[in-house]
C-alpha cells in the first residue's frame, strides 16, 4: 500500500471505529486519463463499515467521511493547486450530493 492509501487509512481509522475498511488503488483503470499519474495513487475506491454509520442516511455518511478527510484533502490537493476559496460539494435539487469526478473551481486571470 502506498503513502496516499496509508494516509487515507490513518485518517479514516482515527475518525471511525470501523468494523471493516478497504482501500483499493484503482489508478490502473484510469491510465492515460487526465489526473492519472505513473505509479498509481491517483484514484481510490474506499469501502468502510462503522458503527457510527448505523441509522445514518447515505448523504450524512458521505459528509462524515468528507469531514474526516477535509484537512488531508486541503493540504495535499487543494492548497498545492493554489486554490484561494474553499471547495464545495455539488448537490441536486433535493440537496443530495452528486457523485461525480472532477474538481469545482472558480478561475481568475
C-alpha positions as a Markdown table, in Angstrom:
| # | Residue | x | y | z |
|---|---|---|---|---|
| 1 | Unk | 0.0 | 0.0 | 0.0 |
| 2 | Unk | 1.4 | 3.4 | -1.0 |
| 3 | Unk | 1.7 | 6.6 | 1.1 |
| 4 | Unk | -1.6 | 8.1 | -0.1 |
| 5 | Unk | -3.6 | 5.0 | 0.7 |
| 6 | Unk | -1.8 | 4.7 | 4.1 |
| 7 | Unk | -2.7 | 8.4 | 4.9 |
| 8 | Unk | -6.3 | 7.7 | 3.9 |
| 9 | Unk | -6.4 | 4.6 | 6.1 |
| 10 | Unk | -4.9 | 6.5 | 9.1 |
| 11 | Unk | -7.4 | 9.4 | 8.8 |
| 12 | Unk | -10.4 | 7.2 | 8.5 |
| 13 | Unk | -9.2 | 4.8 | 11.2 |
| 14 | Unk | -8.8 | 7.8 | 13.6 |
| 15 | Unk | -12.2 | 9.2 | 12.8 |
| 16 | Unk | -14.3 | 6.0 | 12.9 |
| 17 | Unk | -14.1 | 2.8 | 15.0 |
| 18 | Unk | -14.6 | 0.7 | 11.8 |
| 19 | Unk | -15.7 | -2.8 | 11.5 |
| 20 | Unk | -14.2 | -3.0 | 8.0 |
| 21 | Unk | -12.1 | -0.7 | 5.9 |
| 22 | Unk | -10.9 | -1.5 | 2.4 |
| 23 | Unk | -8.9 | 1.0 | 0.3 |
| 24 | Unk | -8.2 | -0.1 | -3.2 |
| 25 | Unk | -6.0 | 1.8 | -5.6 |
| 26 | Unk | -8.0 | 1.9 | -8.9 |
| 27 | Unk | -5.4 | 4.1 | -10.6 |
| 28 | Unk | -4.6 | 1.4 | -13.2 |
| 29 | Unk | -8.2 | 1.6 | -14.5 |
| 30 | Unk | -7.6 | 5.3 | -15.3 |
| 31 | Unk | -4.2 | 5.1 | -17.0 |
| 32 | Unk | -4.0 | 7.6 | -19.8 |
| 33 | Unk | -6.8 | 9.8 | -18.3 |
| 34 | Unk | -6.3 | 13.3 | -17.1 |
| 35 | Unk | -5.1 | 13.3 | -13.4 |
| 36 | Unk | -3.7 | 9.7 | -13.6 |
| 37 | Unk | 0.0 | 9.5 | -12.7 |
| 38 | Unk | 2.6 | 6.9 | -13.2 |
| 39 | Unk | 2.9 | 4.7 | -10.2 |
| 40 | Unk | -0.7 | 5.0 | -9.2 |
| 41 | Unk | -2.2 | 6.5 | -6.1 |
| 42 | Unk | -4.5 | 8.9 | -8.1 |
| 43 | Unk | -7.8 | 7.1 | -7.9 |
| 44 | Unk | -9.2 | 5.1 | -5.0 |
| 45 | Unk | -12.2 | 3.0 | -4.1 |
| 46 | Unk | -12.9 | 3.1 | -0.3 |
| 47 | Unk | -15.4 | 0.8 | 1.4 |
| 48 | Unk | -15.9 | 1.4 | 5.1 |
| 49 | Unk | -18.3 | -0.1 | 7.6 |
| 50 | Unk | -18.5 | 1.5 | 11.0 |
| 51 | Unk | -20.9 | 1.7 | 14.0 |
| 52 | Unk | -21.0 | 5.5 | 13.5 |
| 53 | Unk | -22.9 | 5.0 | 10.3 |
| 54 | Unk | -25.7 | 2.8 | 11.8 |
| 55 | Unk | -29.1 | 4.5 | 11.2 |
| 56 | Unk | -27.4 | 7.4 | 9.4 |
| 57 | Unk | -28.6 | 8.4 | 5.9 |
| 58 | Unk | -26.2 | 7.9 | 3.0 |
| 59 | Unk | -25.7 | 11.6 | 2.4 |
| 60 | Unk | -24.8 | 12.2 | 6.0 |
| 61 | Unk | -22.4 | 9.3 | 5.9 |
| 62 | Unk | -20.7 | 10.9 | 2.9 |
| 63 | Unk | -20.5 | 14.2 | 4.9 |
| 64 | Unk | -18.9 | 12.4 | 7.8 |
| 65 | Unk | -16.2 | 10.9 | 5.5 |
| 66 | Unk | -15.6 | 14.2 | 3.8 |
| 67 | Unk | -15.2 | 15.8 | 7.2 |
| 68 | Unk | -12.7 | 13.2 | 8.3 |
| 69 | Unk | -10.6 | 13.7 | 5.2 |
| 70 | Unk | -11.1 | 17.5 | 4.9 |
| 71 | Unk | -7.7 | 18.6 | 6.3 |
| 72 | Unk | -5.8 | 16.0 | 4.3 |
| 73 | Unk | -7.5 | 17.0 | 1.0 |
| 74 | Unk | -7.0 | 20.7 | 1.8 |
| 75 | Unk | -3.3 | 20.2 | 2.5 |
| 76 | Unk | -2.5 | 17.6 | -0.2 |
| 77 | Unk | -4.8 | 18.6 | -3.0 |
| 78 | Unk | -6.4 | 22.0 | -2.7 |
| 79 | Unk | -3.5 | 24.1 | -1.4 |
| 80 | Unk | -0.9 | 22.7 | -3.8 |
| 81 | Unk | -3.2 | 23.7 | -6.6 |
| 82 | Unk | -3.1 | 27.3 | -5.3 |
| 83 | Unk | -6.8 | 27.5 | -4.6 |
| 84 | Unk | -7.9 | 30.6 | -2.7 |
| 85 | Unk | -11.5 | 29.7 | -2.0 |
| 86 | Unk | -13.0 | 26.7 | -0.2 |
| 87 | Unk | -14.0 | 23.7 | -2.2 |
| 88 | Unk | -17.7 | 22.8 | -2.3 |
| 89 | Unk | -19.9 | 19.7 | -3.0 |
| 90 | Unk | -22.4 | 19.9 | -5.9 |
| 91 | Unk | -25.9 | 18.9 | -4.8 |
| 92 | Unk | -29.0 | 18.1 | -6.8 |
| 93 | Unk | -32.5 | 19.6 | -6.4 |
| 94 | Unk | -33.2 | 17.5 | -3.3 |
| 95 | Unk | -29.9 | 18.5 | -1.6 |
| 96 | Unk | -28.2 | 15.1 | -2.1 |
| 97 | Unk | -24.5 | 15.2 | -3.0 |
| 98 | Unk | -23.9 | 14.3 | -6.6 |
| 99 | Unk | -21.2 | 11.6 | -7.0 |
| 100 | Unk | -19.1 | 12.6 | -10.0 |
| 101 | Unk | -15.5 | 13.0 | -10.8 |
| 102 | Unk | -13.8 | 16.3 | -11.3 |
| 103 | Unk | -12.9 | 19.5 | -9.4 |
| 104 | Unk | -15.1 | 22.5 | -9.0 |
| 105 | Unk | -13.3 | 25.8 | -9.0 |
| 106 | Unk | -13.7 | 29.5 | -9.9 |
| 107 | Unk | -11.0 | 30.6 | -12.3 |
| 108 | Unk | -9.5 | 34.1 | -12.5 |
| 109 | Unk | -6.9 | 35.7 | -14.7 |
